[in-house]
């Protein structure tokens, strides 16, 4: 096989086989990476120009009923700092975000039973009433189809639910027995059928992950055709069973982001906080590899360090919403511009 030919094929046809993707990942080098990044940038510019969309992230709760082996807010972590935001606190975050120019709010949290469907529907409806021209994105884990429908009817537009891995055996190694890949995939399908703009994604370098797993992830994303894809490096948390596992790398994450952009030319692709955590210039490098979304934190300062999914997670500085001017300068320095558009998928 020839890496250059596979990259050309990705650019021209948006596709490649499992074997070709495995070869490209395993045989990557600086030369192939730079070629891939250049084509991914070109594809992103072609579809979205040099616009970088900002989403205001509100981390509503660090309580979670699940016990995922990689996550710092897993229910078994007795040292996790737990909190949940009230409706008024969430609305205040949105008010501050609106004033800063945000036109998308992302409500993210653990699977917290406190937020019943009635409570969550009321929160969504209140945000929708106050900000009719904004997009509302939810990232609250696995729910019933009925719950997803209620949130959608109340005004939610988008839903982020990482599939984590498209390989059932790998999924089982990352999660407790009560969670299954089949259930996760059913949720993603329900979200799509209801009408959400849907986001899936995975961690790069998670424990037990193989190149074949990564290639299957890329092919699943291609077939599922989400509007958003969230990819970031695995970063261990010291209070989890994976505390001693090695972290994923920015290098491989960037390579895979570029492949995702070529296989899904119009996808909304964030340069994630995890990428910015593992590399100081991770966000900029992500943009130069085809990303077009960043998600600064709108959560109250008092809780940002409590939503600690992994060690050393950025929680103050230029990933924070109030440091938007600094973020804009960094983005402009590489030839892009932060915009206040809702930044909907251009399907």
Secondary structure, 3 states (H helix, E strand, C coil): CCHHHHHHHHHHHCCCCHHHHHHHHHCCCHHHHHHHHHHHHHHHHHHHCCEEEECEEEEEECCCCCCCCCCCCCCCCCCCCCCECCHHHHHHHHHHHHHHCCCEEEEEECCCCCCCHHHHHHHHHHHHHHCCCCEEEEECCCCCHHHHHHHHHHCCCEEECCCECCCHHHHHHHCCCCCCHHHHHHHHHHHHHHCCEEEEEEEECCCCCCHHHHHHHHHHHHHHCCCEEEEEECCCCCCCCCCCCCCCCHHHHHHHHHHHHHHCCCCEEECCHHHHHHCCCHHHHHHCCCCCEECCECCCHHHHCCCCCCCCCCCCCCCEHHHHHHHHHHHHHCCCEEECCCCCCCC
